Amino acid sequence: MTDQALAEHATAGVAAVDAVGDIEAFLRELVAQFPPDRRRSPAPGGFRGPGRPRVLPALALWAGLLVCVLRGAWGQLALWRLLTIRGLWDYPRFPVSDQAVYNRLARDGTEPLERLFGQVSGVLAARLAPYAAGTLAPFAAEVVALDETTLDQVARLLPALRDLPPGDDRLLPGKLAGVFDVRRQQWRRVLPIAAVHQNEKVAARAMVEDLPRGSLVLADLEYFGFAWFDWLTDHGYCWVSRLRAKTSYTVLHTYYHRGDTLDAVVFLGAHRADRAQHAVRLVQFAVGGTLYRYLTNVLDPHTLPPADLARLYARRWDFELAVKLGKRELGLHLLWSAKPVVIAQQVWAVLIIAQILQALRLEIAARAGLDPFEVSLPLLIQYLPQFAADGRDPIAAVLAVGRRARFFRPSTRTRIAVSYTHLTLPTILRV
């Protein structure tokens, strides 16, 4: 079955599910599209064709892994218990040992989960289209936050790790580079990186090169660099960054300047030899004695007013909140294994569940007339499966009790409001 056929079949399957809020039913429809197991041939990586299926089918293995993440399991042993003792959905209980499950995970790699991540993301993209924050930087094709996060240390279980002191870099399994879709609250692309101290700019271009031209990239000071800014501009991308301290620049044109408030077009680099190729826009203002300075290649203040620029850069924090969901709420802070392949499987499983939960929160918020960050993700994780188990439409149930049960509550995020009235000083309000 082709990828397009899989996606169409998955979409049809999702339509049969009354609500994506029934997360396990949604997963069941998608996992069912996995190709059937075939008997392995003696040749490495080969198959003989049809034959006796494995005792533990791939469908059950990967579905069980996803359900364990959703239900808050703390290790591979929970997956074995689910498959052999408790039972998963209407699958039979499988007579396999815990070591057989460990070996199977270590052998089968991440390709099935990566493919499922793509399927889930494609189905959810269509579903989320009416709820995307189209008013956020409407001039941009897409708005994304680019960043990296380091995975937590593994337990010293393997013989090669037992003598390492706590905090040793060799206990770090790597990091994840990610492109997060701010409008849809979805992971657009994720890349595992083994070298934990690799500079962020090494993978940066590969991470964004498949974005539509005209997309807006939000990135922090770890990505700051003249060559990076020029590359984004040359390839048709918009970007927003903070200005690194002690960076020299030459003012070419001033839109507004009064006291600490400045909106101007500048060349980065005081000398021609080390100057950036393209002019950029510098916006700065002071709040409570702190000077905030932003850069962008959107040179027209009418297209990107100073207030919107400041708010957009603050949305870079959406990446960190998405990481928090994976690590704190879905257990990625507690890695199930010290084996790289099993860690990668846990990461992809967490990302799949996170995509679904983020989509649910966005849809619920839109239907309730709320900001997505006013809907509690921890409570959704706790109660959506319970509503589904009771035979209720989970999304409808949350909408019905959301305010009374405090699923909906004021967001604790910092809100930035900047007003330029007849070119007077900006007023910055933090709520």
C-alpha positions as CSV (number, residue, x, y, z in Angstrom):
1,M,0.0,0.0,0.0
2,T,1.4,3.4,-1.0
3,D,1.9,6.3,1.5
4,Q,-0.9,8.2,-0.2
5,A,-3.2,5.2,0.1
6,L,-2.3,4.7,3.7
7,A,-3.1,8.4,4.4
8,E,-6.4,8.1,2.6
9,H,-7.3,4.9,4.5
10,A,-6.2,6.5,7.8
11,T,-8.4,9.5,7.1
12,A,-11.4,7.3,6.3
13,G,-10.7,5.4,9.5
14,V,-10.6,8.6,11.6
15,A,-13.9,9.6,10.1
16,A,-15.4,6.5,11.6
17,V,-14.2,7.5,15.0
18,D,-16.7,9.9,16.5
19,A,-14.1,12.0,18.1
20,V,-10.4,12.1,18.1
21,G,-10.7,12.6,21.8
22,D,-11.1,8.9,22.0
23,I,-7.3,8.7,21.6
24,E,-7.0,4.9,21.8
25,A,-9.7,4.4,19.1
26,F,-7.9,7.0,16.9
27,L,-4.6,5.1,17.4
28,R,-6.2,1.8,16.7
29,E,-7.4,3.0,13.3
30,L,-4.0,4.2,12.3
31,V,-1.9,1.3,13.7
32,A,-4.2,-1.0,11.7
33,Q,-2.6,0.3,8.6
34,F,0.7,-1.3,9.4
35,P,1.7,-4.0,6.8
36,P,1.3,-7.6,8.1
37,D,4.3,-9.4,9.5
38,R,6.2,-11.8,7.3
39,R,8.5,-14.6,8.2
40,R,12.2,-13.6,8.1
41,S,14.6,-15.3,5.7
42,P,18.1,-16.5,6.7
43,A,19.5,-13.5,4.8
44,P,20.0,-10.5,7.0
45,G,17.1,-8.1,6.5
46,G,15.3,-10.3,4.0
47,F,12.0,-12.1,3.9
48,R,10.8,-15.3,2.4
49,G,7.3,-14.0,1.8
50,P,4.1,-15.3,3.5
51,G,4.7,-17.7,6.3
52,R,3.8,-18.3,10.0
53,P,3.4,-14.8,11.6
54,R,5.4,-13.9,14.7
55,V,4.0,-14.8,18.0
56,L,3.9,-11.0,18.8
57,P,2.6,-9.1,15.8
58,A,4.0,-5.7,15.0
59,L,0.5,-4.2,15.3
60,A,0.3,-5.2,18.9
61,L,3.9,-4.3,19.8
62,W,3.6,-0.7,18.5
63,A,0.0,-0.2,19.6
64,G,1.0,-1.4,23.1
65,L,4.0,1.0,23.2
66,L,1.8,4.0,22.3
67,V,-0.9,3.0,24.9
68,C,1.8,2.6,27.6
69,V,2.9,6.2,26.9
70,L,-0.7,7.4,27.0
71,R,-1.4,5.6,30.2
72,G,1.7,6.8,32.0
73,A,3.7,3.6,32.1
74,W,7.2,3.9,33.5
75,G,9.1,1.3,31.6
76,Q,9.4,-1.6,29.1
77,L,8.2,-4.0,31.8
78,A,4.8,-2.3,31.7
79,L,4.6,-3.0,27.9
80,W,5.3,-6.7,28.6
81,R,2.6,-6.8,31.3
82,L,0.1,-5.1,29.0
83,L,0.7,-7.6,26.2
84,T,0.9,-10.8,28.3
85,I,-1.2,-10.2,31.4
86,R,-3.6,-7.3,31.2
87,G,-4.3,-7.6,27.4
88,L,-4.5,-4.9,24.8
89,W,-7.9,-4.1,23.2
90,D,-9.3,-7.3,21.6
91,Y,-5.8,-8.8,21.0
92,P,-5.2,-12.1,22.7
93,R,-2.7,-12.2,25.5
94,F,0.7,-13.1,24.0
95,P,2.8,-15.9,25.6
96,V,6.2,-14.1,25.4
97,S,8.8,-13.4,28.0
98,D,9.8,-9.9,29.0
99,Q,13.2,-10.5,27.4
100,A,11.6,-11.3,24.1
101,V,9.8,-7.9,24.2
102,Y,13.1,-6.2,25.0
103,N,14.9,-8.0,22.2
104,R,12.1,-7.2,19.7
105,L,12.2,-3.5,20.5
106,A,16.0,-3.4,20.2
107,R,15.8,-5.2,16.9
108,D,12.9,-3.5,15.1
109,G,14.1,0.1,15.0
110,T,12.1,3.3,14.7
111,E,10.9,3.2,11.1
112,P,7.3,2.1,11.9
113,L,6.9,4.8,14.6
114,E,8.4,7.5,12.3
115,R,5.9,6.5,9.6
116,L,3.0,6.5,12.0
117,F,4.1,10.0,13.2
118,G,3.9,11.2,9.7
119,Q,0.4,9.7,9.2
120,V,-0.9,11.1,12.5
121,S,0.5,14.6,11.6
122,G,-1.1,14.5,8.1
123,V,-4.5,13.5,9.5
124,L,-4.4,16.1,12.2
125,A,-3.3,18.9,9.8
126,A,-6.5,18.5,7.9
127,R,-8.6,18.4,11.0
128,L,-6.8,21.5,12.6
129,A,-7.1,23.7,9.5
130,P,-10.2,25.6,10.8
131,Y,-8.6,26.1,14.2
132,A,-5.1,27.3,13.2
133,A,-4.2,30.8,14.4
134,G,-4.3,32.5,11.0
135,T,-4.2,36.0,12.6
136,L,-0.7,35.3,13.9
137,A,1.7,37.0,11.4
138,P,-0.8,36.8,8.5
139,F,1.9,37.8,6.0
140,A,3.8,34.6,6.7
141,A,3.1,31.3,5.0
142,E,3.8,29.4,8.3
143,V,5.1,30.5,11.7
144,V,7.5,28.0,13.4
145,A,9.8,28.0,16.4
146,L,13.2,26.3,15.8
147,D,15.2,25.0,18.8
148,E,16.8,22.0,20.4
149,T,16.3,20.2,23.7
150,T,18.7,17.8,25.5
151,L,17.2,14.4,26.6
152,D,17.5,13.5,30.3
153,Q,20.2,11.2,31.5
154,V,19.8,7.5,31.2
155,A,19.9,5.1,34.2
156,R,23.3,3.4,34.7
157,L,22.0,-0.1,34.0
158,L,24.2,-1.3,31.2
159,P,27.6,-2.6,32.2
160,A,29.4,0.0,30.2
161,L,27.6,2.8,32.1
162,R,27.7,1.5,35.7
163,D,31.0,3.1,36.7
164,L,30.2,6.5,35.2
165,P,29.7,9.3,37.8
166,P,26.3,11.1,37.9
167,G,26.3,14.0,35.4
168,D,28.8,12.4,33.0
169,D,28.1,13.4,29.4
170,R,28.2,9.8,28.4
171,L,24.9,9.3,30.3
172,L,23.2,11.8,28.0
173,P,21.5,9.9,25.1
174,G,21.5,13.0,22.8
175,K,19.2,15.8,21.9
176,L,16.3,16.6,19.7
177,A,16.2,19.4,17.1
178,G,12.6,20.4,16.4
179,V,10.5,22.7,14.2
180,F,7.3,23.5,16.0
181,D,4.3,24.9,14.2
182,V,3.1,27.7,16.4
183,R,-0.2,28.3,14.6
184,R,-1.3,24.7,14.9
185,Q,0.6,23.7,18.0
186,Q,2.1,20.7,16.2
187,W,5.6,19.3,15.7
188,R,6.4,19.8,12.1
189,R,9.7,18.1,12.1
190,V,11.9,16.4,14.7
191,L,15.5,15.2,14.2
192,P,17.3,13.1,16.9
193,I,21.0,14.2,17.3
194,A,23.5,11.9,19.0
195,A,26.2,14.6,19.6
196,V,24.8,16.4,22.6
197,H,27.2,19.3,22.4
198,Q,26.8,19.9,18.7
199,N,26.2,23.6,17.8
200,E,22.6,24.4,17.1
201,K,23.4,26.0,13.8
202,V,24.9,22.7,12.4
203,A,21.4,21.2,11.8
204,A,19.5,24.5,11.4
205,R,19.4,24.7,7.6
206,A,18.3,21.1,7.2
207,M,15.5,21.6,9.7
208,V,13.8,24.5,7.9
209,E,14.7,23.8,4.2
210,D,11.4,22.1,3.5
211,L,9.3,25.0,4.9
212,P,7.2,26.9,2.3
213,R,8.9,30.1,1.1
214,G,7.6,33.1,3.1
215,S,7.5,31.1,6.4
216,L,8.5,32.9,9.5
217,V,11.2,31.3,11.7
218,L,11.5,32.2,15.4
219,A,14.8,31.2,17.0
220,D,16.8,32.2,20.1
221,L,20.3,33.5,20.5
222,E,21.8,30.1,20.1
223,Y,21.2,30.4,16.4
224,F,22.4,34.0,16.1
225,G,24.8,34.4,13.2
226,F,25.2,36.7,10.2
227,A,25.6,33.7,7.8
228,W,22.4,32.1,9.2
229,F,20.4,35.3,8.8
230,D,21.6,35.8,5.2
231,W,20.9,32.2,4.3
232,L,17.3,32.5,5.5
233,T,16.8,35.7,3.6
234,D,18.4,34.3,0.4
235,H,16.0,31.3,0.6
236,G,12.9,33.4,1.0
237,Y,12.3,32.9,4.7
238,C,11.3,35.6,7.2
239,W,12.9,35.5,10.7
240,V,12.9,37.1,14.1
241,S,15.7,37.0,16.6
242,R,17.0,38.8,19.6
243,L,20.1,41.0,19.1
244,R,23.2,39.5,20.8
245,A,25.0,41.8,23.2
246,K,28.0,43.8,21.8
247,T,26.9,43.1,18.2
248,S,28.0,46.1,16.1
249,Y,25.7,47.6,13.5
250,T,25.4,50.7,11.2
251,V,22.1,52.5,11.0
252,L,20.8,53.0,7.4
253,H,17.4,54.4,8.0
254,T,15.4,55.4,11.1
255,Y,11.7,54.9,11.3
256,Y,11.4,56.2,14.8
257,H,13.8,57.1,17.6
258,R,13.1,58.5,21.0
259,G,15.1,57.8,24.1
260,D,15.6,54.0,24.3
261,T,12.9,53.3,21.7
262,L,14.2,52.7,18.2
263,D,12.8,51.2,15.0
264,A,15.5,51.3,12.3
265,V,17.0,49.5,9.3
266,V,20.6,48.5,10.0
267,F,23.6,46.6,8.6
268,L,24.9,44.1,11.1
269,G,28.7,44.5,11.5
270,A,30.5,47.8,11.8
271,H,33.1,46.9,9.1
272,R,32.6,45.9,5.5
273,A,34.8,42.8,5.9
274,D,32.6,41.2,8.6
275,R,29.2,42.8,7.6
276,A,26.1,40.8,6.9
277,Q,25.0,40.7,3.3
278,H,21.4,41.9,3.9
279,A,20.1,44.8,5.8
280,V,17.8,44.0,8.7
281,R,15.4,45.8,11.0
282,L,16.3,46.6,14.6
283,V,13.5,47.3,17.1
284,Q,14.3,48.1,20.7
285,F,12.6,49.5,23.8
286,A,13.1,49.6,27.6
287,V,10.9,48.0,30.2
288,G,11.6,48.4,33.9
289,G,15.2,49.3,33.2
290,T,15.7,46.3,30.9
291,L,16.5,47.0,27.2
292,Y,14.8,44.6,24.7
293,R,16.3,44.4,21.2
294,Y,14.9,42.4,18.3
295,L,16.0,41.8,14.8
296,T,14.0,40.8,11.7
297,N,14.3,40.8,8.0
298,V,10.7,42.1,7.7
299,L,11.7,45.7,7.0
300,D,8.3,47.2,6.7
301,P,6.9,48.3,10.1
302,H,3.3,48.2,8.6
303,T,3.8,44.5,7.8
304,L,5.3,43.7,11.2
305,P,4.6,46.4,13.7
306,P,6.9,46.6,16.8
307,A,4.1,45.3,19.1
308,D,3.6,42.2,16.9
309,L,7.3,41.6,16.6
310,A,7.7,41.4,20.4
311,R,4.7,39.1,20.8
312,L,5.9,36.9,18.0
313,Y,9.3,36.4,19.6
314,A,7.6,35.5,22.9
315,R,5.8,32.7,21.0
316,R,9.2,31.0,20.6
317,W,8.5,29.7,24.1
318,D,5.8,27.5,22.6
319,F,8.6,25.1,21.7
320,E,9.7,24.9,25.3
321,L,6.1,24.2,26.4
322,A,5.7,21.4,23.9
323,V,8.9,19.9,25.2
324,K,7.5,20.2,28.8
325,L,4.5,18.2,27.7
326,G,6.7,15.4,26.5
327,K,9.0,15.3,29.4
328,R,6.8,16.1,32.4
329,E,3.3,14.9,31.4
330,L,4.2,12.0,29.0
331,G,7.2,10.6,30.9
332,L,10.1,11.5,28.6
333,H,12.1,12.6,31.7
334,L,12.2,9.0,32.7
335,L,13.8,7.0,29.9
336,W,12.8,3.4,29.7
337,S,16.2,2.0,28.6
338,A,19.8,2.9,28.1
339,K,19.8,1.4,24.6
340,P,19.7,4.1,21.9
341,V,17.2,2.4,19.7
342,V,14.7,1.9,22.6
343,I,15.2,5.5,23.7
344,A,14.4,6.6,20.1
345,Q,11.3,4.4,20.1
346,Q,10.1,6.0,23.3
347,V,10.8,9.5,21.9
348,W,8.7,8.8,18.8
349,A,5.9,7.3,20.8
350,V,5.8,10.4,23.0
351,L,5.8,12.7,20.0
352,I,2.8,10.8,18.4
353,I,0.8,11.1,21.6
354,A,1.8,14.7,22.0
355,Q,0.6,15.5,18.5
356,I,-2.8,14.2,19.3
357,L,-3.1,15.9,22.7
358,Q,-2.0,19.3,21.3
359,A,-4.5,19.0,18.5
360,L,-7.3,18.2,21.0
361,R,-6.4,21.2,23.1
362,L,-6.4,23.5,20.1
363,E,-9.8,22.2,18.9
364,I,-11.3,22.4,22.4
365,A,-10.0,25.9,22.9
366,A,-11.3,27.1,19.5
367,R,-14.8,25.7,20.1
368,A,-14.8,27.2,23.6
369,G,-13.6,30.6,22.4
370,L,-10.4,30.4,24.5
371,D,-6.7,30.7,24.0
372,P,-5.2,27.2,23.8
373,F,-3.0,27.9,26.8
374,E,-6.2,28.4,28.9
375,V,-7.0,24.7,28.5
376,S,-5.2,22.4,30.9
377,L,-3.2,19.7,29.2
378,P,-2.6,17.7,32.3
379,L,-6.3,17.4,33.0
380,L,-7.0,16.4,29.3
381,I,-4.4,13.7,29.7
382,Q,-6.1,12.5,32.9
383,Y,-9.7,12.7,31.9
384,L,-10.1,12.2,28.1
385,P,-9.4,8.4,28.3
386,Q,-11.9,8.2,31.2
387,F,-14.6,10.0,29.2
388,A,-14.0,7.7,26.3
389,A,-14.2,4.6,28.5
390,D,-17.5,5.8,29.8
391,G,-18.9,5.9,26.2
392,R,-19.0,9.7,26.1
393,D,-17.7,12.0,23.4
394,P,-14.5,13.2,25.1
395,I,-14.4,16.6,23.4
396,A,-18.1,17.3,24.1
397,A,-17.6,16.2,27.7
398,V,-14.7,18.6,28.2
399,L,-16.7,21.4,26.6
400,A,-19.6,20.7,28.9
401,V,-17.7,20.7,32.2
402,G,-14.7,22.7,31.3
403,R,-15.3,25.8,33.3
404,R,-17.0,24.1,36.3
405,A,-14.3,21.4,36.5
406,R,-11.5,24.0,35.9
407,F,-10.3,22.4,32.7
408,F,-10.4,26.0,31.6
409,R,-8.4,28.5,33.7
410,P,-6.4,31.7,33.1
411,S,-3.1,31.1,31.3
412,T,0.0,31.7,33.4
413,R,2.0,32.8,30.3
414,T,3.5,36.2,30.1
415,R,1.5,38.4,27.8
416,I,3.3,41.3,26.1
417,A,1.3,44.3,24.9
418,V,3.1,47.2,23.1
419,S,1.3,50.3,21.9
420,Y,2.6,53.0,19.7
421,T,0.2,55.9,19.8
422,H,1.2,58.7,17.4
423,L,4.8,57.6,17.8
424,T,4.9,58.0,21.5
425,L,6.8,55.8,23.9
426,P,5.6,52.2,23.9
427,T,3.7,50.9,26.9
428,I,4.7,47.3,27.8
429,L,2.2,45.5,30.1
430,R,3.1,42.1,31.5
431,V,0.1,40.1,32.8
